Each structure stands twice: as C-alpha cells, then as structure tokens.
Amino acid sequence: MTVTMEESGADSGKDDMRDGYVPSERRLERERHKHARARRATAIAAVSTLVTGVVLYLVVVNAPGWPRTKETFFDGQYAREAFPKVLEGLWLNVRLLLICGVLVLVLGMLIAIARTLPGPVFFPLRVLAAAYTDFFRGLPLIINLMIVVFGVPALRLQGVTVDPVLLGGTALTLTYSAYVAEVFRAGIESVHPSQRAAARSLGLTNRQALRYVVLPQAVRRQVPPLLNDLVSLQKDTGLVSIGGAIDAVRAADIIAQRSLNYTPYIVAGLVFVALTIPMTRFTDWVTARMDRQRAQGGSL
C-alpha cells in the first residue's frame, strides 16, 4: 500500500524525533518556504474572493432595474410570511425524498440485475429492462409527471389513487429508477469476471456469487454517483407541485399568486439549497475519500 507525501513526512519527522535526529537547516528552510507559500495562496484566494464579491454587489445594486427587482424578489415582509409555510411544505418534499429514494434504489437494482442476467433464456427480460431505461431516461421528467398526475385520474380506474402526492412520487420513482439502474449496471459490469469465476470455483451458485461477491463490490464503487442522483431527486421533488400537492414550492406559489410578489420563490429556493448543500458536501467527501483509497492502493 502506498502512502502520501504528507504521511511519509509526518512519519519520518516522528522517527527523527525518536532517534534524536536534528533536521538540517536546508530541510527547515524548505519547510518554512512551503508554509509561506500556503499562507500566500490562502491570502490571495481570500482577497480574490472579496474583490469578486464586491464587484458583483456593485454591478447588481447599480443596475437600472435593481430597486424594482429588490421590491419584487427580496421583500422582507413577504419573506417572513412565506418562511413558516414553506418549511411546513418542505416536510412533504423530505418524505418524498425518503420514500422515493428507497423505492428508486430497490427498483433500480432489480432492473440492473435484469439487464446483466446471462444466458439466452433471459433475453426477453434484458430487452424489457433496456427498453424501460431507454424510455424513462429519454422522457423529460416534467412530461412524465404530467402524464402520470393528470393522465391516470382521467382513466377513472377503480381502486387507483388520484392523490397527486402518490402519483407524483410514482413518476419520480419511474424516472429516477432508470438512471439509478444504469449506475448499478455500470458497477456490476466493472467487477472483473474473474471474481464471479472464483466464486463459482468455490461452490457458489450464480445467484450466490451475484449476491455475496459482485453486488457488494458494485454498490461500493458506485456510491458517489448514487448520492448525486439522490441530490437531484431532492430538488426534483418540488415538481410534484404541478399536480396541486402543497409542498414547499406550492406553498410559495400560493403566497406569490396572492400578493403578486415573488419573494416566496426566493425563500423556497434558499430552503432547498440549504437542504441540498449538506448532501452535496457529503457526496464530495465520500468521493474524495474513495479517490484517496484508490490512489493509495486500498480496497474499493
């Protein structure tokens, strides 16, 4: 297993201290130069960020239409009115994320397995799984939502729900399952065939090899893209509002339509951003951690 230069330097420094070794002046000078460069880079980045922020602020506030824009989109009174209602509607978006996220992972995994089943007997199943992923990946989500949310109630089928929340969640699950299925399929196909062959040589059946050998490796390798899909799903839960479901977006829309002021939309957008940023940062952390493991020769 390889180690990074920082870890090597830290370990060697500890060994030097234990052995009573005194670093040379040249080495100390090199360390001071490295720290000075790091401080200089940090200072330049801070100044550059500050200057960019000031320039953007001046450009916006000095625009001819800024007073009207500020009144229409950044009114504090409407922001205070909309915030509690948007938060109340956000609970629906969170529930949709949790429920649809689980369904998407399960359905996506089943479709991916169906697409990778070997043998001519499973050819029809592979064709159906491929057709499903091609169709729902090509169909825009907004159109899928309209078809399901408005088309299903129009059929007047007995025993079929007309709840826009359930129908919207169904449309989200159908679309995102296609994307997640391709992520899982890529992970399954990235596992070298020798892994499956070794499992079979140990007496495992094809089903056992898939369950205990292939899938654990495939899922672990595809964690970052799966998390990215969940981040996208979180944002797209706001589209269920087109069917009348009172989520964060619809709650903002009701106030905006009544007041003819668009500040509630800004509030709803900021709430979604605040909810999405932790998930995005967690995804970046997982990706960076796995990249470090791969660079150091660790297991994936």
C-alpha positions in Angstrom: 0.0 0.0 0.0 1.4 3.4 -1.0 1.3 6.4 1.4 1.0 10.1 0.6 4.0 12.5 0.9 2.4 14.2 3.9 2.0 10.9 5.8 5.6 9.9 4.8 6.9 13.3 6.0 5.0 13.1 9.3 6.2 9.6 9.9 9.8 10.5 9.1 9.5 13.5 11.4 8.4 11.3 14.3 11.2 8.8 13.6 13.7 11.7 13.5 12.5 12.9 16.9 12.6 9.4 18.4 16.2 8.9 17.1 17.3 12.3 18.3 18.0 13.5 14.8 18.1 17.3 14.3 16.8 18.3 10.8 19.3 20.2 8.7 19.0 23.9 8.0 18.2 23.2 4.4 15.3 21.0 5.4 14.0 23.6 7.8 14.2 26.2 5.2 12.3 24.1 2.7 9.5 23.6 5.3 9.4 27.3 6.0 9.2 28.0 2.3 6.3 25.5 1.9 4.3 27.0 4.8 4.9 30.5 3.4 3.6 29.5 0.0 0.5 28.0 1.6 -0.2 31.2 3.6 0.4 33.3 0.5 -2.1 31.2 -1.5 -4.7 31.4 1.2 -4.3 35.2 1.4 -4.6 35.6 -2.4 -7.7 33.4 -2.5 -9.3 35.4 0.3 -8.6 38.8 -1.4 -9.7 37.5 -4.8 -13.0 36.2 -3.3 -13.6 39.5 -1.5 -12.9 41.6 -4.7 -15.2 39.4 -6.8 -18.0 39.7 -4.2 -17.7 43.5 -4.1 -17.7 43.8 -7.9 -20.8 41.6 -8.2 -22.5 43.5 -5.5 -21.8 46.9 -7.1 -22.9 45.6 -10.5 -26.2 44.4 -9.1 -27.1 47.3 -6.9 -26.2 49.9 -9.6 -28.4 48.2 -12.3 -31.2 50.4 -13.5 -33.9 47.9 -12.5 -32.5 47.0 -9.1 -35.0 49.0 -7.0 -37.9 47.3 -8.6 -36.2 43.9 -8.5 -35.4 44.3 -4.8 -39.0 45.2 -4.1 -40.4 42.3 -6.2 -37.9 39.5 -5.2 -36.3 40.5 -1.9 -39.1 41.9 0.2 -38.5 41.2 3.9 -42.2 41.3 4.8 -43.2 38.6 2.3 -40.1 36.6 3.2 -41.2 36.4 6.9 -44.7 35.5 5.8 -43.6 32.8 3.5 -40.8 31.1 5.5 -43.0 29.1 8.0 -45.4 28.0 5.3 -42.5 27.0 3.0 -41.0 25.0 5.9 -44.3 23.3 6.5 -44.5 22.3 2.8 -40.8 21.2 2.8 -41.8 18.3 5.1 -43.6 16.8 2.2 -40.5 17.1 0.0 -38.4 15.4 2.7 -40.9 12.5 2.9 -41.0 12.1 -0.8 -37.2 12.0 -0.9 -37.0 9.3 1.8 -39.8 7.1 0.4 -39.0 7.6 -3.3 -35.2 7.2 -2.6 -35.7 3.8 -1.1 -38.0 2.7 -3.9 -35.6 4.0 -6.6 -32.7 2.1 -5.1 -34.6 -1.1 -4.9 -36.2 -0.9 -8.4 -33.0 0.4 -10.0 -31.1 -2.6 -8.5 -33.7 -5.1 -9.9 -33.6 -3.5 -13.3 -29.8 -3.5 -13.4 -29.7 -7.2 -12.4 -32.2 -8.0 -15.1 -30.0 -6.3 -17.7 -27.0 -8.2 -16.7 -28.5 -11.7 -16.4 -26.5 -14.1 -18.7 -28.0 -16.7 -21.0 -30.4 -16.7 -23.9 -33.3 -17.7 -21.6 -33.2 -14.2 -20.0 -33.1 -12.3 -23.4 -36.7 -11.1 -23.1 -36.1 -9.8 -19.6 -33.0 -8.0 -20.7 -34.8 -6.4 -23.6 -37.6 -5.2 -21.3 -35.2 -3.8 -18.8 -33.2 -2.0 -21.6 -36.5 -0.6 -23.1 -37.5 0.7 -19.6 -34.2 2.5 -19.0 -34.1 3.9 -22.5 -37.7 5.2 -22.4 -37.6 6.9 -19.0 -34.1 8.3 -19.4 -35.2 9.9 -22.7 -38.6 11.1 -21.4 -38.4 14.5 -19.7 -39.3 14.3 -16.0 -41.8 17.2 -16.3 -43.7 15.4 -19.1 -43.7 12.1 -17.1 -45.2 13.9 -14.1 -47.9 15.4 -16.3 -48.8 12.1 -17.8 -49.0 10.3 -14.5 -50.5 13.0 -12.4 -53.2 14.1 -15.0 -53.5 11.0 -17.2 -54.1 8.4 -14.5 -57.1 10.2 -12.9 -58.5 10.7 -16.4 -58.7 7.0 -16.9 -61.1 6.7 -13.9 -59.8 3.3 -12.9 -61.4 1.6 -9.9 -59.1 1.3 -6.9 -56.4 3.5 -8.4 -55.4 6.6 -6.4 -55.8 10.1 -7.6 -53.7 11.6 -4.9 -51.2 14.0 -6.6 -48.6 13.2 -3.9 -48.7 9.5 -4.6 -48.9 9.9 -8.4 -46.1 12.5 -8.3 -44.0 10.1 -6.2 -44.7 7.3 -8.7 -43.5 9.5 -11.6 -40.3 10.4 -9.7 -39.7 6.8 -8.9 -40.2 5.7 -12.5 -37.8 8.3 -13.9 -35.0 8.0 -11.3 -35.1 4.2 -11.3 -34.0 4.3 -14.9 -31.0 6.5 -14.1 -30.1 4.5 -10.9 -30.4 1.2 -12.9 -27.7 2.4 -15.3 -25.5 3.4 -12.3 -25.9 -0.1 -10.8 -25.3 -1.8 -14.2 -22.1 0.1 -14.7 -21.0 -1.0 -11.2 -21.8 -4.6 -11.9 -20.0 -4.7 -15.2 -17.0 -3.0 -13.6 -16.4 -6.1 -11.4 -13.9 -8.3 -13.3 -15.4 -11.7 -14.5 -12.6 -13.5 -12.6 -14.4 -12.5 -9.4 -17.5 -14.4 -10.4 -15.5 -17.3 -11.7 -13.6 -17.5 -8.5 -16.8 -17.6 -6.5 -18.2 -20.3 -8.8 -15.0 -22.4 -8.3 -15.6 -22.2 -4.5 -19.0 -23.8 -5.0 -21.3 -20.8 -5.0 -24.2 -20.7 -7.4 -24.6 -17.8 -9.9 -27.2 -16.3 -7.6 -24.9 -16.5 -4.5 -21.9 -15.2 -6.5 -24.0 -12.2 -7.5 -25.3 -11.6 -4.0 -22.1 -12.1 -2.0 -19.3 -11.2 -4.4 -20.4 -9.0 -7.3 -23.1 -6.7 -5.8 -21.1 -5.6 -2.7 -18.2 -4.5 -4.9 -20.5 -2.9 -7.5 -22.5 -0.9 -4.9 -19.5 0.4 -3.1 -17.9 1.6 -6.3 -21.0 3.4 -7.3 -21.7 5.2 -4.1 -20.7 8.7 -5.3 -22.9 8.7 -8.4 -25.8 7.2 -6.4 -25.5 10.1 -3.9 -25.5 12.6 -6.8 -28.8 11.1 -8.1 -30.3 11.4 -4.6 -29.3 15.1 -4.5 -31.1 15.6 -7.9 -34.1 13.7 -6.6 -34.3 16.0 -3.6 -34.5 19.1 -5.9 -37.0 17.4 -8.3 -39.5 16.6 -5.5 -40.6 20.2 -5.9 -42.1 19.3 -9.3 -44.9 17.4 -7.6 -46.5 20.8 -7.1 -47.7 20.8 -10.7 -50.4 18.4 -9.6 -51.6 20.6 -6.7 -49.6 19.0 -3.8 -48.8 21.5 -1.1 -45.1 21.2 -0.9 -42.5 24.0 -0.4 -42.8 25.2 -3.9 -46.6 25.2 -4.0 -46.7 26.9 -0.6 -44.5 29.7 -2.0 -46.6 29.8 -5.2 -49.8 30.4 -3.3 -48.4 33.4 -1.5 -46.8 34.7 -4.7 -50.1 34.5 -6.6 -52.0 36.2 -3.9 -49.5 39.1 -3.3 -48.0 39.3 -6.9 -44.6 39.3 -5.2 -42.0 36.7 -6.0 -40.1 36.8 -2.7 -41.7 33.5 -1.6 -40.0 31.7 -4.6 -36.6 33.0 -3.4 -37.4 31.7 0.1 -38.3 28.3 -1.2 -35.2 28.2 -3.4 -32.9 29.1 -0.5 -34.6 26.4 1.7 -33.9 23.8 -1.0 -30.3 25.0 -1.3 -29.8 24.8 2.5 -31.2 21.2 2.4 -29.1 20.2 -0.6 -25.7 21.6 0.3 -25.1 19.1 3.2 -25.9 16.2 0.9 -23.6 17.7 -1.8 -20.7 18.2 0.6 -21.2 14.6 1.9 -21.1 13.3 -1.6 -17.9 15.2 -2.3 -16.4 13.9 0.9 -17.2 10.3 0.0 -15.8 10.8 -3.5 -12.6 12.3 -2.2 -12.2 9.5 0.4 -12.7 6.8 -2.2 -10.2 8.5 -4.6 -7.6 8.6 -1.8 -8.1 4.9 -1.1 -7.8 4.1 -4.8 -4.6 6.2 -5.0 -3.1 4.5 -2.0 -3.9 1.1 -3.3 -6.7 0.4 -0.8 -9.7 -1.8 -1.4 -12.8 -0.3 -3.1 
